[in-house]
Amino acid sequence: MPIRSLFIHLRRFGRATDGNVNVEFVLAMPFVFWAFMASFVYFDGYRQSSVNLKAAYTISDLLSRETGSIDDTYIDSMHNMLDLLVREGSETTLRITVVRWSDADSRYYVDWSANRGFPTDLTDANVSDLATRLPNMPDMERVILVETNNTFEPLLNIGMDPIQLENFVFTRPRFAPQLKWVGADA
């Protein structure tokens, strides 16, 4: 008899419609909440990527308009500006390099490079690693290469790992044939 009673209660429970909205809410709300959080995190990541790219283009544009010489103090101020333009609290790295093309050797050369946080400097020996990313240029033409790096850490835990945001921007000098370096290592 208890089994028959159990079937009667289960049948009655199956036909009842009381509380369905509450059960559906309890089942669906975690997914809706996660989707809202994920949308916020993805939007924030794209915003941070956009801010980093705009900062790299700003630095590149400032350097391309420079007619005087560049020194360590100038590079430090560019790095400080990069820190101001991107999210507060995230560590940034900056590498500025003047690269020229030689038709005679069919390769790129580094006139000078200033590094703030990258693992290695860009030199004549390793600039060929970037040859596929650099533009085609006429003989002895120079470009200012600005590389920035920043880590995006999601504000909320939605299962996303931190993402490395890297930018690679090059610009021709506008008002002078080249951007000159003045310093101890010139």
N, C-alpha and C positions, 0 to 999 in steps of 0.2 A: 503494500500500500504506500509506503513512503516514496517509491520510485514513481508511482502514478501521480502522486501529489507534486512531485518535482516537475514532471512533464506539464502538469496543469499550470503551475507557476511560471515555467519557462514560456509556455504558449501565451499566457496573459501578458508577460513582460515583452514578448516579441510584437504583440498587437498594440501595446500602449505607445502613445506618441508624446507623453509628458516628458519634458526635460531633454528632448533631442537637440535643441539649440545649445543647451549648456554642454552636452557631450561633444557636439561638433566644435564648439568654441574651444574647449579644452584640448581637443585633438589638433585643430588647425592653428591655434594661436602661436605655438612655438615656431612653426614654419613661416608664418606671416612676420613675426618679430625678427627671425633670422634673415629673411629676405630684405626687410627694412634696414637692418644693420649692415648687411652685405652691400646694399645699394649705397649707403652712406660711405662705407669704406672704399668701394670702387670709385665713387665720385671724388673722394678725397685724394685717392692715388692719382687719378687723372689730373686733378687740379695741381698736385705737387709736381707731377711730371711737366706740366705746362709752365709752371712757375720756374722750374729749373732751366727749361729750354729758353724761356724769355730772359733769364738772368745771363745765360751764356751768350745769347745774341746781343744783349746790352753791353757786356764786357767787350765782345768782339767789335761792336760798332764804335765804342769809345776808343779802342786801340787803333782802329782803322783811320780815325780822324786825327790822331796824334801826329804832330809835325816835329816835336822835340824828341829827346832821347828818353829811354825807359831805364829805370833802375830798380833796385830791390824795394825801396820805399813805395814806388808806384805799384809794383806787383802786390805788395802787402795790402795796399789800399784797395786794389781790385778784389783780393781775397776777402777782405772785410766787407766790401760791398756785396759780394756773392753771399756771404753769411747773412747780411741784412735782407737780401731779396728772397732768399729761400726760408723755409720753416725754421723758426727759432728752436735751438736745442739739437738740431741734427748736424752732424759733422760733414763738412764739405771739403773737397779737394779740387785744386785748380792747377792746370798746366798750360802755360802760354808758350808757343813756339813760333818762330819765323822760319818758314820752309821755302826753299827755292828749288827750281827745276833746272837741270843742266842737260841740254840736248847732246852735247859732246859725249857725256858719260851715260846718258839715258837713265838718269836716276835723280832722286831728291837728295838735297843736302839741308842740314840744319844750320842757320845763321846763328841763332841763340835760342835757348830754352830756359824758362823759369818754372820751377816746380814748387807747389805748396801742397804736399800730402800724397802725391802719387808715389808708387813704389820705386819707379825708376825715372831718370831723366830721358828725354828724347835726344838722341845723338845721331850723327851720320851713320853709325853702325846699325841702329835699330829703327830708323825712320822708314826703311824699306818694308818693315812689317805693316806699315799703314798705307803703303802705296796704292792699294786697291780702293781705299777710302778717300784719298786725296784727289783733287781735280786735275784734269789735263791742263797744262800751262805752257805758254811759249818759253823760249830759252831765257834763262836768268830772271824769270818772273817770280815774285814772292807772294806768299799768302801768310796771313796771321792765323794760326791754328789755336783755338781755345777749346780745351777739354775740361769738363766739369764732371764731378761725381758726387753723388749724395745717396743716402739710404732712406727709403720710405718704410717706416714702421707703421703698420696698421694700428689705428687707435683702439679698435675692438677686435677681440679674438673670434674670427669667423673661419679659421682654418687656413688663413693666408700667411705665408712666410714673408719676412722683410724682402723688399725688392731693391736692387741696385739701379739707380737712375743715372745713366751715363749720357753725356752730350758731347758731340763732336762737331764744332762749328768752325768754318774757315771763311776769311774775308780778305779781299785785296786792300792794301793801304790806299787811301783815297787821295790825300793831298801831298804825299811824299812818295818817292820811289821805294822806300823801305822804312821799317821801324827799327831804329838803332838802339842798341843796348849800351849803357854806360855803367861800369861797375868794376869790381876787382877782377872778375873773371871775363872781362870783355876782350 
